[in-house]
Amino acid sequence: MEIIFLKPYFNEKIWGGTKLANFGYSLPSDHVGEAWVVSGYKNKSSIILNGKYKGKDLYFLYHKHPELFNNPKTSEYPLMVKLLDCNDKLSVQVHPKDKYARQHYNEFGKNECWYFLDAKKNANIIYGHTAKTKKELTDLVKQGNWKKLLKNKKVVKGGFVYVPTGTIHALNSGLLVYELQQSSDVTFRLYDYDRQKLDPSRKLHIDESLANIDVPFRTPNFKHNKNTIIETKAFVLEKINNVNKKTYSYKKAKWLQFTVIAGKGKINGTPIKKGDSFLTIGKQEEFALQGKLQILLSYAN
């Protein structure tokens, strides 16, 4: 087993801020919305910080050395982990289903989930809609009757929400979010609070959104248990609350993705701290954690 530490790819956003500096990152501006802490996406990949491949990116490593990932089935790195600083409202969006994304963009669909690292008092998100039929959905969208169409959901620190493809959703202000998703950069904007006047590049995708939205909206089911936050066909997410020294085993995973969200300690004797994201590649043997640590661990299912 080898530990690969990663430097994030930063995305500046109109809704971003400076809170990601609390994870020890040197931010390129005061409007950083996203740190792609684990990304093998072409031209937006995390950079390797240690070892033989230091300075290379994860895209390179996955494509040139699949043996390090135990010869995965997917031709592209399958997952992405982001940290989001929602200093303002994000656009109201929907993500494409796998078939649609493959057919139109040659990409994965974009199932994702959110773990709320922090949330202001009375924080909420947009999650789902009220339309019972496709016609009602289309009419409300064309009318711009967002107040009637969109559903709100309260969220709290430590809470979790699953956002499968076809779900209308938006993160609102005052949230710090860990996001695990399929590795895709295809997002359809349904509504953007008329921010096109400030930034003409923020185009809307009404037809694409309508083609992918599930009607009616149903709160999605997913597998979970005491340790596993979520298990889907695409990914597994677990939270580790480590105290003192403990050994863990995930032998069914081809490789593992870690993000330290609190504390400091060691993995197999190597120091780790809040803000570190890293992979374990090669043979997935047992690993030992030492110290008071909160870690979000994910892997492709």
C-alpha positions in Angstrom: 0.0 0.0 0.0 1.3 3.5 -1.0 -0.1 6.8 0.3 -0.4 9.6 -2.3 -1.1 13.1 -1.0 -2.9 15.5 -3.3 -2.9 19.3 -3.9 -6.4 20.6 -4.8 -7.5 22.1 -8.1 -9.2 25.4 -7.1 -12.3 26.8 -8.9 -13.1 30.5 -8.4 -16.9 31.1 -8.3 -19.2 34.1 -8.2 -20.7 32.6 -5.0 -17.3 31.6 -3.4 -15.4 33.0 -0.5 -12.4 32.5 1.7 -13.5 29.8 4.3 -11.5 27.0 2.5 -8.3 28.7 3.9 -9.4 27.1 7.2 -8.3 23.8 5.8 -4.7 25.1 5.4 -5.0 25.9 1.7 -3.4 28.9 0.0 -6.3 30.3 -2.0 -5.8 32.1 -5.3 -8.5 34.7 -4.6 -11.2 35.7 -2.2 -13.9 34.1 -4.4 -12.9 30.4 -4.2 -16.0 28.3 -4.4 -14.5 24.8 -4.9 -11.4 22.9 -3.9 -11.3 19.7 -6.0 -9.3 17.8 -3.4 -9.5 14.4 -5.2 -9.8 14.8 -9.0 -8.6 12.8 -11.9 -10.6 15.0 -14.3 -8.6 16.1 -17.4 -7.2 19.6 -17.1 -8.7 20.0 -13.7 -6.8 17.3 -11.8 -5.3 17.2 -8.3 -1.5 17.3 -8.2 0.6 14.6 -6.5 2.6 16.1 -3.6 4.9 13.2 -2.7 6.8 10.1 -3.8 7.9 8.9 -7.2 5.2 10.8 -9.1 5.5 14.1 -7.3 4.4 17.0 -9.6 2.4 14.7 -11.8 -1.4 14.9 -11.7 -3.9 12.2 -10.8 -5.2 12.0 -14.4 -1.7 11.0 -15.5 -1.3 8.4 -12.8 -4.6 6.8 -13.4 -4.1 6.5 -17.2 -0.4 5.6 -17.2 -0.3 3.3 -14.2 -3.7 1.5 -13.9 -1.9 -1.3 -12.1 -1.5 1.0 -9.1 -5.3 1.1 -8.9 -5.6 -2.6 -9.2 -6.6 -2.4 -12.9 -10.0 -0.6 -12.6 -12.8 -1.2 -15.1 -13.5 2.4 -15.9 -11.4 4.2 -18.5 -11.6 7.5 -16.6 -11.0 8.2 -12.9 -14.6 7.5 -11.6 -15.0 9.8 -8.6 -14.4 13.3 -7.5 -14.3 14.9 -4.0 -14.8 18.7 -3.6 -14.9 21.0 -0.6 -17.4 23.9 -1.3 -17.5 27.3 0.4 -21.1 28.6 -0.3 -20.7 32.3 0.5 -23.8 33.0 -1.6 -26.5 31.0 -3.3 -25.5 28.5 -6.0 -27.5 28.2 -9.2 -30.5 25.9 -9.3 -29.3 22.9 -11.2 -30.0 19.4 -12.4 -27.4 16.8 -13.4 -27.6 14.4 -16.4 -28.3 10.7 -16.2 -25.6 8.3 -17.3 -27.2 7.5 -20.7 -27.8 11.2 -21.5 -24.3 12.2 -20.4 -22.7 9.5 -22.4 -24.7 10.2 -25.5 -24.4 13.9 -25.5 -21.1 14.6 -23.7 -19.2 11.3 -23.6 -19.0 11.7 -19.8 -20.3 9.9 -16.7 -23.6 10.9 -15.3 -23.4 13.0 -12.1 -24.8 11.4 -9.0 -23.5 13.2 -6.0 -23.9 13.6 -2.2 -23.3 16.3 0.4 -22.0 16.1 3.9 -22.4 19.4 5.7 -19.1 20.4 7.4 -20.7 23.6 8.7 -24.0 25.4 8.4 -25.3 28.7 9.6 -28.4 28.9 11.8 -31.6 28.1 9.8 -29.5 27.1 6.7 -31.4 25.4 3.9 -31.0 24.1 0.4 -33.3 23.7 -2.6 -34.1 20.0 -3.0 -36.8 18.6 -5.3 -39.9 20.2 -6.8 -43.7 20.2 -6.5 -44.7 19.3 -10.1 -46.8 16.1 -10.5 -46.5 15.9 -14.3 -44.0 16.8 -17.0 -46.4 19.4 -18.4 -46.8 21.1 -15.0 -43.0 21.1 -14.6 -42.5 22.6 -18.0 -45.2 25.3 -17.5 -43.8 26.4 -14.1 -40.3 26.6 -15.5 -41.4 28.6 -18.6 -43.4 30.9 -16.4 -40.4 31.3 -14.1 -42.7 30.5 -11.1 -39.8 29.3 -8.9 -41.6 30.0 -5.7 -44.3 27.5 -6.5 -42.0 25.0 -8.2 -39.0 24.6 -5.9 -38.9 22.8 -2.5 -36.7 23.9 0.4 -35.0 21.6 2.9 -33.4 22.6 6.2 -29.8 21.3 6.8 -27.5 21.3 9.8 -23.8 20.7 10.5 -23.1 17.0 10.3 -26.1 16.4 8.1 -26.2 14.5 4.8 -28.1 14.7 1.5 -28.0 12.4 -1.5 -28.5 14.1 -4.9 -29.0 11.5 -7.6 -29.2 12.5 -11.3 -32.5 14.1 -12.3 -32.9 15.9 -9.0 -33.5 19.7 -8.9 -31.1 21.1 -6.3 -29.1 24.1 -5.1 -26.8 24.8 -2.2 -27.7 28.1 -0.5 -25.5 30.6 1.4 -23.8 29.9 4.8 -22.7 26.3 4.0 -19.4 24.5 4.0 -19.8 21.2 2.2 -17.9 18.0 1.4 -19.2 16.8 -1.9 -18.6 13.3 -3.3 -19.7 12.7 -6.9 -19.1 10.8 -10.1 -16.3 12.4 -12.0 -18.2 14.7 -14.4 -18.2 18.4 -15.1 -21.6 18.5 -16.8 -24.2 20.6 -14.9 -27.4 22.1 -16.3 -28.5 25.5 -14.8 -32.2 25.8 -14.5 -32.3 29.2 -12.7 -29.5 31.5 -11.6 -31.1 34.5 -9.9 -30.5 36.5 -13.1 -26.7 36.5 -12.5 -26.2 36.4 -16.3 -26.3 40.2 -16.1 -23.1 40.1 -13.9 -21.5 37.2 -15.7 -22.8 36.4 -19.3 -20.8 33.1 -19.3 -23.3 31.6 -16.8 -25.7 30.4 -19.4 -29.0 28.5 -18.6 -29.8 25.0 -19.9 -33.6 24.9 -19.8 -34.1 22.2 -22.5 -31.3 19.9 -21.1 -32.7 20.3 -17.6 -36.2 19.4 -18.6 -35.0 16.3 -20.4 -33.3 15.0 -17.2 -35.6 16.1 -14.3 -37.5 13.2 -12.6 -41.2 13.8 -12.3 -42.7 13.6 -9.8 -39.9 14.2 -7.3 -39.4 11.4 -4.8 -36.9 11.5 -1.9 -34.3 8.9 -2.9 -33.5 5.7 -1.0 -30.0 4.5 -0.4 -28.1 1.9 1.6 -26.6 3.1 4.9 -25.7 1.7 8.3 -23.8 2.7 11.5 -20.5 3.3 9.7 -21.5 3.8 6.1 -23.1 7.2 5.3 -24.2 6.0 1.9 -23.6 3.2 -0.6 -24.8 3.4 -4.2 -23.9 1.8 -7.5 -21.3 4.5 -8.0 -19.7 5.1 -4.6 -19.4 4.4 -0.9 -18.9 7.1 1.7 -18.0 6.4 5.3 -17.1 8.6 8.3 -14.3 7.5 10.6 -14.1 9.0 14.1 -10.7 7.7 15.3 -9.4 8.0 18.8 -6.0 6.6 19.9 -4.8 3.9 17.6 -7.0 1.6 15.5 -6.6 -0.7 12.5 -9.1 -0.7 9.6 -9.6 -3.0 6.6 -11.3 -2.3 3.2 -10.0 -5.2 1.2 -12.9 -5.1 -1.3 -11.9 -1.6 -2.5 -9.4 -1.2 -5.3 -8.1 2.0 -3.8 -9.3 4.5 -1.1 -9.8 8.2 -1.0 -9.4 10.1 2.3 -10.1 13.7 3.4 -9.3 14.7 7.0 -12.0 17.1 8.2 -10.8 17.5 11.8 -7.9 16.7 14.0 -4.4 15.4 13.4 -2.6 12.1 13.7 -0.9 9.5 11.6 -1.8 6.8 9.0 0.6 3.9 9.0 3.1 6.2 10.8 2.8 9.1 8.3 1.6 12.4 9.7 -1.9 13.7 8.6 -4.0 16.7 9.6 -7.2 18.6 8.8 -7.3 19.6 5.1 -5.2 16.6 3.9 -6.6 14.6 1.1 -4.8 11.4 0.0 -5.2 8.0 -1.7 -4.0 4.6 -0.7 -3.1 2.7 -3.9 -1.6 -0.6 -4.6 -2.5 -3.7 -2.5 -5.3 -2.6 -0.1 -4.1 -4.1 3.1 -5.0 -3.0 6.6 -4.1 0.5 7.6 -3.6 2.0 11.1 -4.8 5.4 12.2 -3.4 7.1 15.3 -4.7 10.2 17.0 -7.9 12.1 17.3 -9.2 12.3 13.7 -12.4 12.7 11.7 -12.0 11.4 8.2 -14.4 11.1 5.3 -13.4 7.9 3.4 -14.8 7.1 -0.1 -14.3 4.6 -2.8 -15.8 3.4 -6.1 -18.3 0.7 -5.6 
